Amino acid sequence: MTIWERIKAILSAAHENTLGAVMKEMDKRRREKDAAVFSIALIALSAKMAKADGVVTDDEISVFGSFFAYPPEEAERVNMLFRLAMEDVAGFDMYARQVGKLFSQQETILEDVLDCLFFIALADGVAHPKEMELLRVAADEFGLSEMAWRRVKAAHLGHEKEDPYAILGVTLETPDRDIRQAYLKLVRENHPDALVARGIPAELVKIAEHRMAVINKAYEAITADIDRKS
């Protein structure tokens, strides 16, 4: 089955035409490495992010489509999921909490979702305070570590003001060998193949590209710092 056939199956299995019913069906599949489950969560949460200014327009849906590619014949289904998310009484924080529970114990997947939300929030090239506030809410409700938050934020807003040691989750006292091990672990976790293996649609490889860029820059900065001190 294609990802869109699986999404259709989940929507068909939901007993009611509500986001809550869809979430219950997704919850049954949360142990599966299913790109469809991830995609529905991402579409709905992206809609709530876009709704932050009061109205979700066709243009905003198109922005979503610019990084999450879907065939023209699936536009109606994507629009339906957007509408369900907008009509649901749960606010952004409540739905983010639901998504956090859906992917509990899977921080890397939640980091992927946050990365996508940054794309939505910064689609116009401006980091609006309200959008940054919602992104921080998402990270908190997901239960992401401070390191994960800073790494994703740096991938989109630049790493110049971020501590490269914090991005890799190490300190100035961490031995050189352990710093390299931490770097290699992040490389393995964020390789495009790793994303696909944990149920992320292949179309979202730019998540890995953005995150790997900041991880590599952080490691380069740390090694340069080590060389200066030696």
Beta strands, then each sheet from edge to edge (+ up, - down):
end
